[in-house]
Amino acid sequence: MPNYWSTGQLAALTGLSIRTLRYYDQIGLFSPSLYTEAGHRRYTSEDMQLLLQILVLKRMHLPLEEIKEMVRAGNENLLDTLDQQISRVKAEIAVQEKLLSQLERTKQEAAKTENISFQELTSLFELIRLNRSDYFTNQQLDKMREHYRNTSDKALKQGEERFKELLEELKDKHEKGVSPQDKSVQNLAKEWQKLMETFSDGNQGLIKSAEKFYAENPQPALHYGLDGALYRYIQAALERFMM
C-alpha cells in the first residue's frame, strides 16, 4: 500500500473525477496534505479517510457548504446537522407524497373524460395542485362533478368553446379601449355570466367561490385567457346588473 496517492489514483479509487477533486480543493472542502516539489497533489491515508467521510455525508444529500462546516467543526455540531437533515428529508417526503396524491387524483379525474388533450390534462393538474378545497366546499366540488357527469361531452365542449369565444371578444373590446359601460360589452359580459351560472347550475355560492379561486390563482384562469385585468373589466360591465 502506498504512503500517498496522486490525484489520478485517488480518483480511480473513489470513483470521483479529477476535476471534482480539484474543485473540492478550490472551495476548501478537501485538500491534499502533501505536494511534490513540482507542485503535484499527494494524498495521505488520513486524507483518504476524510474523503470517505465527506462522500458518506454527500450521500445524505447534505450541501457541500454544510459538509465543509461539519469537517471544520468535527463532532461539535453533528447532532444539530443530523436534525436539520432529518427535517429536510421529512419536508421532501411530504412534498413527494402531496405530488403523488395530486397525480393520482388527476388520473382519476382524467379517466372520466375521453380523449383528454395535453392542454386539458396540464390545466387539470394545475387546478388540483392549487388545492381547490381551500376555495370550494366538498358539497360544491360534488356539485361540479355531478354537473359534468350529467352533461353530455358535446354540450360541455360547446359550452367551453363559447366560453373561450366570449373571453376573446371581451379581450378584444378591452384592448381597443371600449368602455365597460358600452352596450355591446355589457351584453357579452351578461352572456359570460349566464354561462358561468350554467356551469355552476345557478349556485351563487359556487360562483363566488369560483371567482375567488380564479382571482387569487391567475395561472389556471390564463388557460382560458382570463387574466386579472380582463376579469375586472367584465365585473365593471356587470355592475349595473348587480345593483
QUILIN-V438903 format. One record per residue. N is the residue number from 1. OMEGA is omega in radians with two decimals (999 if undefined). Layout:
BEGIN
n = [N;N]
omega = [OMEGA;OMEGA]
END
This chain:
BEGIN
n = [1;2;3;4;5;6;7;8;9;10;11;12;13;14;15;16;17;18;19;20;21;22;23;24;25;26;27;28;29;30;31;32;33;34;35;36;37;38;39;40;41;42;43;44;45;46;47;48;49;50;51;52;53;54;55;56;57;58;59;60;61;62;63;64;65;66;67;68;69;70;71;72;73;74;75;76;77;78;79;80;81;82;83;84;85;86;87;88;89;90;91;92;93;94;95;96;97;98;99;100;101;102;103;104;105;106;107;108;109;110;111;112;113;114;115;116;117;118;119;120;121;122;123;124;125;126;127;128;129;130;131;132;133;134;135;136;137;138;139;140;141;142;143;144;145;146;147;148;149;150;151;152;153;154;155;156;157;158;159;160;161;162;163;164;165;166;167;168;169;170;171;172;173;174;175;176;177;178;179;180;181;182;183;184;185;186;187;188;189;190;191;192;193;194;195;196;197;198;199;200;201;202;203;204;205;206;207;208;209;210;211;212;213;214;215;216;217;218;219;220;221;222;223;224;225;226;227;228;229;230;231;232;233;234;235;236;237;238;239;240;241;242;243]
omega = [-3.11;3.09;3.11;-3.13;3.03;3.12;3.13;3.14;3.14;3.11;3.14;-3.11;-3.03;-3.09;3.08;3.08;3.08;3.14;3.12;3.13;3.12;3.11;3.10;3.11;-3.09;-3.10;3.09;3.11;-3.08;-3.10;3.13;3.10;-3.05;3.00;3.07;3.11;3.13;3.11;3.13;-3.13;3.07;-3.05;-3.13;3.11;3.07;3.08;-3.14;-3.14;3.13;-3.14;3.11;3.08;3.11;-3.13;3.08;3.12;3.12;3.10;3.04;-3.14;3.05;3.07;-3.11;3.13;3.11;3.10;3.13;3.12;3.12;3.12;3.14;-3.05;-3.09;-3.08;-3.00;-3.06;-3.05;-3.10;3.11;-3.14;3.13;3.10;3.12;-3.13;3.09;3.11;-3.13;-3.13;3.11;3.12;3.12;3.12;3.13;3.12;-3.13;3.10;3.11;3.11;3.12;3.13;3.14;3.13;-3.13;3.12;3.10;3.13;3.14;-3.14;-3.11;-3.12;-3.14;-3.08;3.12;3.05;3.11;-3.10;3.10;3.14;3.13;3.14;-3.13;3.10;3.12;3.13;-3.13;3.10;-3.13;-3.13;-3.11;3.07;-3.10;-3.13;3.07;-3.08;-3.08;3.05;3.10;3.13;3.12;3.10;3.10;3.13;3.12;3.14;3.14;3.13;-3.11;3.11;-3.05;3.13;-3.11;3.12;-3.13;-3.14;3.12;-3.12;3.12;3.13;3.14;3.12;3.13;3.10;3.14;3.13;3.13;3.13;3.10;3.13;3.12;3.11;3.11;3.11;-3.12;-3.11;3.12;3.09;3.12;-3.11;3.08;3.11;3.08;-3.07;-3.11;3.12;-3.14;3.11;3.10;-3.14;3.13;3.11;3.09;-3.14;3.13;3.11;3.06;3.14;3.10;3.12;-3.08;-3.11;3.07;-3.13;-3.07;3.10;3.12;3.11;-3.14;3.12;3.13;3.13;3.12;-3.13;-3.09;3.10;-3.08;-3.13;-3.03;-3.04;3.09;3.14;-3.13;3.05;3.12;-3.14;-3.10;3.07;-3.07;-3.11;-3.14;3.13;3.14;3.11;3.13;-3.14;3.11;3.14;-3.09;-3.03;-3.07;3.11;-3.09;-3.08;999]
END
